[in-house]
């Protein structure tokens, strides 16, 4: 059972204003919207936890994601972030 959340610009701004106001000047200084989107995913995952999947990728079936998370737990990995 997974919950999918598609974050809007307003939801992201509210999260930052309420919990990370020190980052707002940096966030607002980004020239391109995609820079704000890229930065926001780290705040969302840090704050709420969970798994991030971009809209152009996904699992063949829901079990794939469950297996991935269980294998991460077994390996002692708490999060997978791009390098």
N, C-alpha and C positions, 0 to 999 in steps of 0.2 A: 504494500500500500504506500504509494508515493503521492506527495502533494506537489503539484507543478505551480510555480508562480512566475508569471511574466511581469517583470518590473517596469513600471512607467517612469518617465522622467520625474514626475511629481513625487512618486514613492521614494525614489532615490534621494531627491533633495530633502524630503522630510526625514529620512534616515540620517543623512549627514547633518542636517540642522539640529536634530535632537540628540545625536550621540557623538558626532565627530565635527563639531563646528569649526575647529581649528583648521580643517582641511578645505573648507568652503572657498577661501581665496585662491588656493591652488586649483581646485575643481573649476572655478569660474574663469580661471586664466587660460584653460586649455582652448586652443584655437578651433579644434574640431570636435564635433559631438562624439565621434567614436572614441576619442581619448577619455571623455567622461564616462562612457559606457565601460571601457576597459578598466578604468580605475574603480568604478563602482562595484564591479563583481567581487573584488577583494574585500571591500567593506561588508558587503552582504554575507559572503561566506564566513568572514571573521566573526561577524556579529551573530548570525543565526546558525552557522554550521550548514551542513548539507553538501550537495553535489551540484556542480555547475556543468551544464551541457549547453553548448552553443546551438542555435537553431538549425545549423546545417549538419549536425552530427547526432547520433543517438544509438541506442541499443536495438538489436534485432527483436528482442523480447525483454520483458521486465526482469526476468531471472538473470540476464547478463549483468545488469547493474548490481543486483544483490550479490552475485558471486564476486564481482569486482570489490565491493566494499568489504565483504568477509575476508577476502584474500589480503586486502590492505590491513585489516585488523590483525590478522595472523602474523603479518610481517612487521607489525608495530608502526605502520605508517598512518599518521593522523589526517593528512590532506595531500592531495595531488594538485600541484600548481604548475603552470608552465614555467619553464626555465628561460 
